């Protein structure tokens, strides 16, 4: 394993993967933890990876209207279940 720093970013070489960190408020972390438990993810990383992959796919396919489409879909789902 090799690590290096570029500015404020620390890189960890894990072969095909790279470690990415981000800041989050406690409320979002709790929501992620509930989703991990509820939907059977192994950990937060798997949840985040899938969420980012799906969002990027939406951006690739729908371009600038992707965010609006996602917001409308979420609104149609109604209350959280």
N, C-alpha and C positions, 0 to 999 in steps of 0.2 A: 504494500500500500504506500502510495506517495502522496504527500500533501504540499501545497504551496499557497501563497497569498498574492492576490492582485488587488491593490487598494483595500477596500473594506470587505472583500470577498475571500473566503478561505476555500480552496478546492481540495477535494479528497478523491484521488483516483481509485476507483473500485472496478476497474476493467471497463465494462460496457456502461456502467452507471456513474453518475456524478451526484454528490450530495448537494441539495439546494435547501437553504434555510430561509424563513421569512418570519416577519413579526405578525402576531395576531392578538386580538383582544381575547379575554377569558371567555366571553360569550360564544365567540366563534369556535374556540377550542372545545367547549362543552358540546356545541352542536355537532362538531366532527366526531367526538367521542361517542355520542348517542348514535350517530349514523354508522360508525364502525361496528358497534354492538348490534344495532337493529338489523343491518343488512349483511352481516357476516364477513366484513373485511377483516383481514389479519391484523391491520394496524392503520394508523393515520396515513402513513406513506402510501399505502395501496389505495386508500380513498382519494387522497389528493392527486395521485398519478392518474387515476381513472377520470376524475373530474376535469383535470386539465386537458387530458386527451380528448374527451368528449367536447369540451368547449372549443378547443382548437379545430376540431373537425367541423363544428358548427360555423366557426369563423371562415374556414376554408370553403365551405359549401355555400354559405349565405352572405358572406362579406359584411358590409357595414350594417345590415339589418339584423345581424345575429343577436346582438344584445336585446333589441326590441322584441324579437321572436321569443327569446328565452324569458324575458319579463312577462310577456303575454301568456306564455304557457304556464308559468308559475302562478300567475293571477287566476287562471282558469281552474287550477287544481284546488282552489279554495283553502279552507283551513288545513293546517298541518294534521296529518293522520298519524 
